């Protein structure tokens, strides 16, 4: 994935990208599943919603991103003694083994190549403590297909690799099977995956603004997963 793509989105991120961490209900879902303590917010993006919530609930946070401009934006919005911002590629996390109590990914496990999905989950497993948790929202390939069919959206899809061309580049989206395979291959035998339908008023409004479609009668979904080492 090219850094420049995300650099270019940093300034006007919420004008171009669906921001789940902006939704209080989604933040609560994440917080309810965490093992509190030392937390990695992996691929944090340029917003402050989740970082504030994590610090305010008593955690020590490391927020990483592949884009320095994304990190700069997030840091400009929120600085605190209990959060550090680090430039880092999620395929090669710059931390020792068994380091974090929990790792969060909100739509950040979306590399261009499917093989890199496995690398990211392997790294997550490596740096989690025994008994630590990975809590993640992941974009659904099923919903991308549904949007193309039901809403007549001109979406470029790759059915072989389960990818979508979005925000100027290919991104790996997910099915329950691709997530299951990645979790098992990386060592997460204890895990749960469920569909979460994006049906709050704020989500409906974001989707309508970004994509020009009304999903109130046919909400799209993402996958919410919790995996324990």
Backbone as JSON, one array per atom type, in Angstrom:
{
  "sequence": "XXXXXXXXXXXXXXXXXXXXXXXXXXXXXXXXXXXXXXXXXXXXXXXXXXXXXXXXXXXXXXXXXXXXXXXXXXXXXXXXXXXXXXXXXXXXXXXXXXXXXXXXXXXXXXXXXXXXXXXXXXXXXXXXXXXXXXXXXXXXXXXXXXXXXXXXXXXXXXXXXXXXXXXXXXXXXXXXXXXXXXXXXXXXXXXXXXXXXXXXXXXXXXXXXXXXXXXXXXXXXXXXXXXXX",
  "N": [[0.84, -1.18, 0.0], [0.58, 2.16, -0.86], [2.19, 4.82, 0.79], [1.66, 7.44, 0.14], [-1.0, 7.56, -0.67], [-2.5, 7.48, 1.7], [-1.34, 9.65, 2.99], [-2.34, 11.71, 1.43], [-4.99, 11.64, 2.12], [-5.1, 12.42, 4.72], [-5.64, 15.07, 5.55], [-8.31, 15.67, 4.85], [-9.8, 13.51, 5.82], [-12.28, 12.5, 6.94], [-14.03, 13.39, 5.1], [-13.79, 11.68, 3.05], [-13.61, 9.03, 3.86], [-15.25, 6.36, 5.54], [-15.81, 6.7, 8.89], [-15.67, 4.77, 11.52], [-14.92, 4.96, 14.21], [-15.86, 7.34, 15.03], [-18.42, 6.93, 15.83], [-20.24, 6.6, 18.75], [-21.4, 4.15, 19.67], [-19.89, 2.18, 18.37], [-17.34, 2.62, 19.4], [-17.87, 1.9, 22.03], [-18.43, -0.82, 21.72], [-15.88, -1.77, 21.11], [-14.39, -1.05, 23.43], [-15.68, -2.59, 25.36], [-14.74, -5.13, 24.9], [-12.06, -5.21, 25.33], [-8.94, -6.19, 26.89], [-7.84, -4.45, 29.51], [-5.07, -2.14, 29.92], [-1.95, -2.09, 28.51], [-2.24, -0.84, 25.38], [-2.42, -1.27, 21.87], [-3.26, 0.76, 19.28], [-3.73, 0.09, 16.22], [-2.91, 1.26, 13.07], [-4.11, 3.82, 13.32], [-5.09, 6.14, 12.08], [-6.15, 9.6, 11.35], [-7.78, 10.67, 13.34], [-9.2, 11.46, 16.62], [-11.03, 10.21, 18.24], [-11.15, 7.47, 19.22], [-8.65, 7.22, 20.47], [-8.81, 9.08, 22.59], [-10.91, 7.92, 24.07], [-9.73, 5.51, 24.87], [-7.54, 6.33, 26.48], [-8.94, 7.76, 28.43], [-10.23, 5.76, 29.77], [-8.33, 4.62, 31.29], [-6.09, 3.38, 30.13], [-2.78, 2.65, 28.8], [-1.52, 3.84, 25.85], [-0.39, 3.03, 22.59], [-0.29, 4.43, 19.5], [-0.3, 3.67, 16.15], [0.62, 4.22, 12.71], [0.92, 3.92, 9.13], [1.29, 6.18, 7.76], [2.88, 9.23, 8.11], [1.67, 11.72, 8.05], [-0.94, 11.13, 8.78], [-0.51, 10.36, 11.44], [0.5, 12.77, 12.46], [-1.75, 14.42, 12.27], [-3.52, 13.12, 14.05], [-2.09, 13.41, 16.43], [-2.01, 16.16, 16.69], [-4.62, 16.66, 17.33], [-4.95, 15.35, 19.76], [-3.04, 15.06, 22.54], [-1.33, 13.39, 25.17], [0.03, 12.24, 28.27], [-0.15, 9.53, 28.44], [-0.2, 8.41, 25.91], [1.47, 7.4, 22.98], [2.67, 8.18, 19.74], [3.56, 6.42, 16.89], [5.34, 5.89, 13.93], [4.73, 3.23, 11.83], [4.74, 0.13, 10.09], [2.2, -2.18, 9.75], [2.73, -4.74, 8.96], [5.12, -5.32, 10.0], [5.58, -4.98, 12.95], [6.96, -2.79, 15.35], [7.73, -3.84, 17.91], [8.44, -5.74, 20.88], [8.04, -9.3, 21.48], [5.01, -10.51, 23.03], [3.93, -8.12, 24.21], [1.69, -6.35, 24.38], [-1.49, -5.85, 26.02], [-3.89, -5.64, 24.69], [-4.85, -5.33, 21.25], [-6.02, -3.14, 18.81], [-7.76, -2.9, 15.77], [-9.23, -0.91, 13.47], [-10.69, -1.15, 10.61], [-8.17, -1.28, 9.39], [-6.71, -3.43, 8.55], [-6.17, -3.87, 5.7], [-4.51, -4.46, 3.38], [-2.94, -4.28, 0.1], [-2.38, -6.77, -0.97], [-3.45, -10.13, -0.54], [-1.83, -11.96, 0.83], [-0.54, -10.36, 2.65], [-2.39, -9.83, 4.58], [-2.29, -12.07, 6.22], [0.3, -11.76, 7.23], [-0.03, -9.48, 8.81], [-1.85, -10.36, 10.8], [-0.28, -12.35, 11.93], [1.77, -10.81, 13.06], [0.28, -9.35, 14.91], [-0.49, -11.43, 16.63], [2.01, -12.19, 17.56], [2.96, -9.95, 19.1], [1.1, -9.69, 21.09], [0.35, -10.26, 24.52], [0.17, -13.39, 26.33], [-3.08, -14.49, 26.58], [-3.94, -12.04, 25.85], [-5.89, -9.74, 23.79], [-7.11, -9.33, 20.47], [-9.01, -6.94, 18.94], [-11.22, -6.07, 16.47], [-12.62, -4.22, 13.75], [-13.58, -5.03, 10.5], [-13.72, -4.42, 7.0], [-16.38, -5.55, 4.9], [-16.41, -7.82, 2.26], [-18.65, -9.02, 1.22], [-20.63, -7.08, 1.64], [-19.72, -5.11, -0.07], [-20.12, -6.33, -2.53], [-22.9, -6.54, -2.39], [-23.65, -3.86, -2.33], [-22.87, -3.07, -4.86], [-24.68, -4.51, -6.38], [-27.34, -4.05, -5.29], [-27.54, -1.27, -5.0], [-26.64, -0.28, -7.32], [-24.06, 0.7, -7.57], [-21.01, 1.81, -8.94], [-18.64, -0.09, -8.51], [-15.39, -1.32, -8.34], [-14.39, -4.57, -8.28], [-12.52, -7.42, -7.11], [-12.95, -10.6, -7.46], [-11.41, -12.84, -7.06], [-9.34, -12.34, -5.22], [-10.78, -11.13, -3.26], [-10.96, -8.29, -3.14], [-11.36, -4.7, -3.12], [-11.45, -1.78, -5.08], [-10.7, 1.13, -3.73], [-10.63, 4.48, -2.47], [-8.57, 5.18, -4.21], [-6.85, 2.97, -4.57], [-6.18, -0.62, -4.5], [-7.75, -2.6, -2.0], [-7.72, -5.18, 0.4], [-10.65, -6.69, 1.28], [-13.01, -8.46, 3.42], [-14.35, -11.73, 4.19], [-16.33, -13.92, 6.26], [-15.01, -16.33, 6.12], [-12.41, -15.72, 5.07], [-11.4, -14.25, 7.18], [-11.55, -16.12, 9.27], [-9.73, -18.06, 8.31], [-7.35, -16.54, 8.31], [-7.06, -15.93, 11.02], [-6.81, -18.49, 12.23], [-4.54, -19.46, 10.92], [-2.61, -17.74, 11.88], [-2.48, -18.38, 14.53], [-4.57, -17.88, 16.31], [-6.66, -19.59, 17.92], [-8.79, -19.32, 19.61], [-11.51, -17.47, 19.1], [-14.02, -15.12, 17.92], [-16.34, -14.16, 15.43], [-18.49, -11.81, 14.05], [-21.25, -10.43, 12.19], [-21.76, -6.95, 11.94], [-24.2, -4.67, 11.58], [-24.33, -1.56, 10.01], [-26.14, 0.73, 11.22], [-26.78, 2.97, 12.74], [-28.0, 6.33, 13.06], [-25.99, 8.16, 12.49], [-24.2, 6.61, 11.0], [-25.76, 5.92, 8.77], [-25.98, 8.49, 7.73], [-23.29, 9.15, 7.17], [-22.65, 7.24, 5.18], [-24.48, 7.91, 3.18], [-23.54, 10.47, 2.55], [-20.91, 9.96, 1.66], [-21.13, 8.0, -0.36], [-23.48, 8.36, -1.67], [-25.8, 6.8, -1.41], [-28.79, 5.43, 0.01], [-29.01, 3.62, 2.81], [-30.83, 2.94, 4.72], [-33.0, 1.16, 4.68], [-31.78, -1.14, 3.87], [-29.32, -1.99, 5.46], [-25.72, -1.98, 5.34], [-22.97, -4.14, 6.25], [-20.19, -4.72, 8.52], [-17.42, -6.78, 9.63], [-16.98, -7.84, 12.93], [-14.53, -8.74, 15.09], [-13.18, -10.69, 17.75], [-10.32, -11.88, 19.1], [-8.39, -14.11, 21.01], [-5.22, -14.64, 22.46]],
  "CA": [[0.0, 0.0, 0.0], [1.42, 3.34, -0.98], [2.03, 5.79, 1.87], [1.14, 8.7, -0.41], [-2.46, 7.5, -0.71], [-3.01, 7.88, 3.02], [-0.88, 11.02, 3.23], [-3.24, 12.63, 0.73], [-6.29, 11.61, 2.77], [-4.99, 12.81, 6.13], [-6.21, 16.39, 5.83], [-9.77, 15.64, 4.7], [-10.09, 12.08, 6.0], [-13.7, 12.19, 7.15], [-14.77, 13.75, 3.89], [-13.55, 10.65, 2.04], [-13.54, 7.68, 4.43], [-16.22, 6.05, 6.59], [-15.11, 6.73, 10.17], [-16.44, 4.05, 12.54], [-14.58, 5.36, 15.58], [-16.66, 8.54, 15.33], [-19.72, 6.47, 16.33], [-20.1, 6.16, 20.16], [-21.76, 2.74, 19.83], [-18.78, 1.35, 17.9], [-16.27, 2.73, 20.4], [-18.29, 1.12, 23.2], [-18.23, -2.24, 21.39], [-14.44, -2.05, 21.23], [-13.97, -0.94, 24.83], [-16.27, -3.68, 26.13], [-14.06, -6.4, 24.63], [-10.61, -5.08, 25.57], [-8.22, -6.42, 28.13], [-7.27, -3.13, 29.8], [-3.64, -2.09, 30.21], [-1.14, -1.54, 27.43], [-3.06, -1.03, 24.19], [-1.94, -0.82, 20.56], [-4.27, 1.18, 18.3], [-2.95, -0.19, 15.02], [-3.51, 1.95, 11.94], [-5.04, 4.68, 14.06], [-5.68, 7.19, 11.27], [-5.89, 10.97, 11.79], [-8.8, 11.17, 14.26], [-8.87, 11.34, 18.05], [-12.16, 9.66, 18.99], [-10.82, 6.25, 19.94], [-7.5, 7.46, 21.34], [-9.31, 9.72, 23.81], [-11.69, 6.95, 24.84], [-8.81, 4.54, 25.45], [-6.81, 6.98, 27.56], [-9.89, 8.15, 29.47], [-10.64, 4.57, 30.53], [-7.21, 4.18, 32.12], [-5.1, 2.57, 29.42], [-1.57, 3.22, 28.21], [-1.82, 3.62, 24.44], [0.52, 3.3, 21.48], [-1.07, 4.58, 18.26], [0.61, 3.57, 15.01], [0.08, 4.34, 11.36], [1.94, 3.86, 8.09], [1.39, 7.53, 7.21], [3.29, 10.23, 9.09], [0.68, 12.8, 8.06], [-2.05, 10.65, 9.59], [-0.08, 10.45, 12.83], [0.59, 14.19, 12.84], [-3.12, 14.92, 12.46], [-4.04, 12.55, 15.29], [-1.36, 14.01, 17.56], [-2.44, 17.56, 16.82], [-5.94, 16.67, 17.95], [-4.96, 14.81, 21.12], [-1.78, 14.65, 23.17], [-1.5, 13.01, 26.57], [1.21, 11.52, 28.75], [-0.37, 8.08, 28.32], [-0.29, 7.96, 24.52], [2.62, 7.64, 22.11], [2.39, 8.01, 18.32], [4.75, 5.82, 16.28], [5.25, 5.5, 12.53], [4.98, 1.79, 11.84], [4.05, -0.71, 9.14], [1.55, -3.26, 10.5], [3.31, -6.04, 8.56], [6.38, -5.47, 10.73], [5.38, -4.16, 14.14], [8.25, -2.47, 15.97], [7.59, -4.1, 19.34], [8.9, -7.06, 21.28], [7.01, -10.33, 21.66], [4.22, -10.52, 24.28], [4.1, -6.74, 24.7], [0.44, -5.62, 24.59], [-2.66, -6.54, 26.58], [-4.89, -5.66, 23.63], [-4.55, -4.64, 19.99], [-7.24, -2.73, 18.12], [-7.67, -2.52, 14.36], [-10.51, -0.47, 12.91], [-10.56, -1.04, 9.15], [-6.77, -1.03, 9.02], [-6.11, -4.64, 7.97], [-6.68, -3.76, 4.33], [-3.38, -4.32, 2.47], [-3.25, -4.51, -1.31], [-2.2, -8.18, -1.3], [-4.06, -11.02, 0.44], [-0.8, -12.6, 1.67], [-0.16, -9.44, 3.71], [-3.37, -9.96, 5.66], [-1.75, -13.08, 7.12], [1.46, -11.17, 7.92], [-0.51, -8.56, 9.84], [-2.38, -11.14, 11.92], [0.85, -13.02, 12.59], [2.43, -9.8, 13.88], [-0.61, -9.08, 16.04], [-0.36, -12.57, 17.55], [3.36, -12.18, 18.15], [3.2, -8.89, 20.09], [0.14, -9.78, 22.17], [0.64, -11.1, 25.67], [-0.66, -14.57, 26.49], [-4.37, -14.07, 27.12], [-4.29, -10.74, 25.29], [-6.97, -9.76, 22.79], [-7.21, -8.52, 19.26], [-10.39, -6.5, 18.72], [-11.13, -5.43, 15.16], [-13.66, -4.09, 12.72], [-12.99, -5.28, 9.18], [-14.7, -4.18, 5.95], [-16.95, -6.77, 4.36], [-16.48, -7.98, 0.81], [-20.05, -9.35, 0.93], [-21.39, -5.84, 1.54], [-19.3, -4.42, -1.29], [-20.86, -6.98, -3.62], [-24.31, -6.19, -2.23], [-23.81, -2.46, -2.73], [-22.77, -3.01, -6.32], [-25.9, -5.09, -6.95], [-28.59, -3.44, -4.81], [-27.57, 0.19, -5.14], [-26.14, 0.1, -8.63], [-22.82, 1.46, -7.43], [-19.93, 1.43, -9.86], [-17.55, -0.51, -7.64], [-14.44, -2.23, -8.97], [-14.16, -5.67, -7.35], [-11.66, -8.53, -7.51], [-13.57, -11.76, -6.81], [-10.41, -13.86, -6.75], [-8.6, -11.96, -4.01], [-11.71, -10.44, -2.37], [-10.46, -6.93, -3.0], [-12.15, -3.6, -3.66], [-10.66, -0.6, -5.43], [-11.3, 2.2, -2.93], [-9.73, 5.59, -2.14], [-7.43, 5.29, -5.13], [-5.97, 1.81, -4.63], [-6.82, -1.87, -4.11], [-7.73, -2.97, -0.59], [-8.3, -6.47, 0.74], [-11.81, -6.73, 2.17], [-13.05, -9.73, 4.13], [-15.53, -12.55, 4.43], [-16.11, -14.66, 7.51], [-14.03, -17.39, 5.87], [-11.05, -15.19, 4.96], [-10.99, -13.89, 8.53], [-11.35, -17.38, 9.99], [-8.48, -18.64, 7.83], [-6.23, -15.72, 8.76], [-6.92, -16.07, 12.47], [-6.3, -19.82, 12.55], [-3.17, -19.58, 10.41], [-1.69, -16.94, 12.71], [-2.4, -18.94, 15.88], [-5.71, -17.5, 17.14], [-7.66, -20.66, 17.93], [-9.94, -18.84, 20.37], [-11.95, -16.22, 18.47], [-15.4, -15.03, 17.47], [-16.54, -13.23, 14.32], [-19.91, -11.6, 13.8], [-21.63, -9.3, 11.35], [-22.31, -5.78, 12.61], [-24.86, -3.83, 10.58], [-24.11, -0.13, 10.24], [-27.5, 1.24, 11.16], [-27.06, 4.15, 13.53], [-28.31, 7.49, 12.21], [-24.72, 8.75, 12.04], [-23.65, 5.76, 9.94], [-26.58, 6.14, 7.58], [-25.64, 9.82, 7.18], [-21.95, 9.08, 6.59], [-22.7, 6.45, 3.95], [-25.19, 8.71, 2.18], [-22.67, 11.57, 2.14], [-19.73, 9.48, 0.95], [-21.39, 7.13, -1.51], [-24.7, 8.78, -2.35], [-26.84, 5.78, -1.36], [-29.59, 5.38, 1.23], [-28.97, 2.24, 3.31], [-31.69, 2.83, 5.9], [-33.83, -0.05, 4.57], [-30.9, -2.28, 3.62], [-28.01, -1.63, 6.03], [-24.55, -2.77, 5.03], [-22.34, -4.63, 7.48], [-18.77, -5.02, 8.64], [-17.18, -7.89, 10.54], [-16.4, -7.51, 14.23], [-13.89, -9.96, 15.6], [-12.42, -10.69, 18.99], [-9.47, -13.07, 19.13], [-7.56, -14.16, 22.21], [-3.99, -15.44, 22.32]],
  "C": [[0.88, 1.25, 0.0], [1.12, 4.34, 0.14], [1.35, 7.05, 1.36], [-0.37, 8.72, -0.47], [-3.04, 7.99, 0.6], [-2.53, 9.27, 3.4], [-1.87, 12.02, 2.63], [-4.62, 12.69, 1.38], [-6.28, 12.2, 4.18], [-5.73, 14.11, 6.44], [-7.73, 16.38, 5.81], [-10.31, 14.22, 4.85], [-11.58, 11.79, 6.07], [-14.6, 12.65, 6.01], [-14.68, 12.65, 2.84], [-13.66, 9.22, 2.54], [-14.59, 7.51, 5.53], [-15.48, 5.89, 7.91], [-15.94, 6.06, 11.26], [-16.15, 4.54, 13.95], [-15.29, 6.65, 15.99], [-17.98, 8.17, 16.0], [-19.58, 5.95, 17.77], [-20.39, 4.68, 20.36], [-20.63, 1.82, 19.4], [-17.6, 1.43, 18.87], [-16.6, 1.89, 21.63], [-18.1, -0.37, 22.94], [-16.77, -2.64, 21.56], [-14.02, -2.08, 22.69], [-14.49, -2.11, 25.67], [-15.52, -5.0, 25.98], [-12.57, -6.37, 24.98], [-10.17, -5.7, 26.87], [-7.49, -5.09, 28.42], [-5.78, -3.25, 30.12], [-2.89, -1.38, 29.11], [-1.82, -1.88, 26.11], [-2.34, -0.52, 22.95], [-3.16, -0.5, 19.69], [-3.57, 1.16, 16.95], [-3.63, 0.4, 13.78], [-4.53, 2.95, 12.41], [-5.72, 5.74, 13.21], [-5.5, 8.56, 11.92], [-6.89, 11.52, 12.79], [-8.42, 10.9, 15.71], [-9.93, 10.61, 18.86], [-11.77, 8.45, 19.84], [-9.65, 6.46, 20.9], [-7.92, 8.1, 22.66], [-10.05, 8.73, 24.69], [-10.79, 5.94, 25.54], [-8.06, 5.13, 26.64], [-7.74, 7.29, 28.73], [-10.41, 6.97, 30.28], [-9.44, 3.89, 31.19], [-6.16, 3.33, 31.45], [-3.87, 3.37, 29.03], [-1.59, 2.84, 26.74], [-0.62, 3.91, 23.55], [-0.34, 3.33, 20.22], [-0.09, 4.58, 17.09], [-0.14, 3.82, 13.71], [1.24, 4.29, 10.38], [2.2, 5.24, 7.48], [1.78, 8.52, 8.3], [2.29, 11.37, 9.17], [-0.56, 12.4, 8.86], [-1.71, 10.78, 11.08], [-0.02, 11.9, 13.31], [-0.79, 14.77, 13.11], [-3.71, 14.41, 13.77], [-3.39, 13.2, 16.51], [-1.75, 15.45, 17.77], [-3.79, 17.68, 17.51], [-5.9, 16.24, 19.41], [-3.56, 14.38, 21.55], [-2.03, 14.39, 24.64], [-0.28, 12.22, 26.99], [1.07, 10.01, 28.59], [-0.61, 7.61, 26.89], [0.97, 8.35, 23.75], [2.21, 7.34, 20.67], [3.66, 7.53, 17.62], [4.47, 5.45, 14.83], [5.64, 4.04, 12.4], [4.14, 1.1, 10.79], [3.48, -1.92, 9.9], [2.01, -4.65, 10.08], [4.61, -6.31, 9.29], [6.33, -4.56, 11.96], [6.68, -4.02, 14.94], [8.22, -2.68, 17.48], [8.03, -5.53, 19.64], [7.72, -8.02, 21.41], [6.28, -10.12, 22.99], [4.22, -9.16, 24.97], [2.79, -6.07, 25.1], [-0.64, -6.5, 25.21], [-3.76, -6.65, 25.53], [-4.38, -4.91, 22.41], [-5.86, -4.38, 19.27], [-6.9, -2.43, 16.66], [-9.07, -2.15, 13.88], [-10.31, -0.18, 11.43], [-9.14, -0.69, 8.71], [-6.07, -2.28, 8.48], [-6.66, -4.76, 6.55], [-5.52, -3.58, 3.33], [-3.81, -4.59, 1.03], [-3.21, -5.99, -1.67], [-2.73, -9.06, -0.17], [-3.02, -11.65, 1.36], [-0.4, -11.7, 2.83], [-1.18, -9.39, 4.84], [-2.84, -10.95, 6.69], [-0.55, -12.53, 7.9], [1.01, -10.26, 9.06], [-1.06, -9.32, 11.05], [-1.28, -11.9, 12.66], [1.6, -12.06, 13.51], [1.58, -9.45, 15.1], [-0.48, -10.19, 17.08], [0.98, -12.53, 18.27], [3.49, -11.16, 19.29], [2.15, -8.85, 21.19], [0.68, -10.64, 23.31], [-0.24, -12.35, 25.65], [-1.96, -14.15, 27.19], [-4.82, -12.71, 26.63], [-5.29, -10.87, 24.15], [-6.7, -8.85, 21.61], [-8.69, -8.21, 19.04], [-10.4, -5.68, 17.43], [-12.47, -5.32, 14.45], [-12.96, -4.26, 11.38], [-14.05, -5.11, 8.1], [-15.11, -5.46, 5.25], [-16.98, -6.77, 2.84], [-17.92, -8.29, 0.38], [-20.87, -8.07, 0.75], [-20.99, -5.02, 0.32], [-20.02, -4.99, -2.5], [-22.33, -6.59, -3.59], [-24.56, -4.76, -2.68], [-23.77, -2.31, -4.24], [-24.06, -3.48, -6.97], [-27.15, -4.29, -6.57], [-28.68, -1.95, -5.07], [-27.02, 0.67, -6.48], [-24.87, 0.92, -8.6], [-21.75, 0.92, -8.38], [-18.68, 1.11, -9.04], [-16.68, -1.52, -8.37], [-14.05, -3.31, -7.97], [-13.26, -6.73, -7.97], [-12.15, -9.77, -6.77], [-12.58, -12.85, -6.44], [-9.71, -13.58, -5.42], [-9.48, -11.26, -2.97], [-11.21, -9.02, -2.06], [-11.45, -5.94, -3.6], [-11.21, -2.44, -3.97], [-11.33, 0.6, -4.78], [-10.24, 3.21, -2.55], [-8.44, 5.56, -2.95], [-6.49, 4.1, -5.2], [-6.76, 0.56, -4.23], [-6.68, -2.1, -2.61], [-8.34, -4.35, -0.43], [-9.46, -6.27, 1.71], [-11.93, -8.17, 2.69], [-14.4, -10.42, 4.06], [-15.3, -13.26, 5.76], [-15.06, -15.75, 7.32], [-12.61, -16.85, 5.76], [-10.52, -14.78, 6.34], [-10.69, -15.13, 9.37], [-10.01, -18.01, 9.6], [-7.27, -17.87, 8.36], [-5.98, -15.88, 10.25], [-6.32, -17.42, 12.85], [-4.85, -19.97, 12.11], [-2.17, -18.84, 11.28], [-1.67, -17.38, 14.17], [-3.56, -18.61, 16.79], [-6.78, -18.59, 17.07], [-8.94, -20.22, 18.65], [-10.37, -17.49, 19.8], [-13.44, -16.28, 18.15], [-15.5, -13.93, 16.42], [-18.04, -13.05, 14.14], [-20.12, -10.4, 12.87], [-22.19, -8.18, 12.22], [-22.9, -4.87, 11.54], [-24.74, -2.36, 10.96], [-25.45, 0.59, 10.1], [-27.81, 2.31, 12.2], [-27.34, 5.31, 12.57], [-27.04, 8.13, 11.66], [-24.1, 7.94, 10.91], [-24.44, 5.9, 8.65], [-26.18, 7.46, 6.9], [-24.27, 9.82, 6.52], [-21.96, 8.36, 5.25], [-23.39, 7.23, 2.84], [-24.28, 9.84, 1.65], [-21.51, 11.09, 1.28], [-20.06, 8.79, -0.36], [-22.69, 7.45, -2.24], [-25.81, 7.74, -2.36], [-27.52, 5.79, 0.01], [-29.67, 3.92, 1.7], [-29.9, 2.02, 4.5], [-32.55, 1.56, 5.86], [-32.99, -1.31, 4.36], [-29.5, -1.96, 4.14], [-26.89, -2.55, 5.55], [-23.89, -3.21, 6.34], [-20.82, -4.68, 7.36], [-18.65, -6.26, 9.53], [-16.5, -7.38, 11.8], [-15.81, -8.78, 14.81], [-13.15, -9.68, 16.91], [-11.63, -12.0, 19.03], [-8.55, -13.0, 20.34], [-6.38, -15.11, 22.04], [-3.91, -16.48, 23.42]]
}
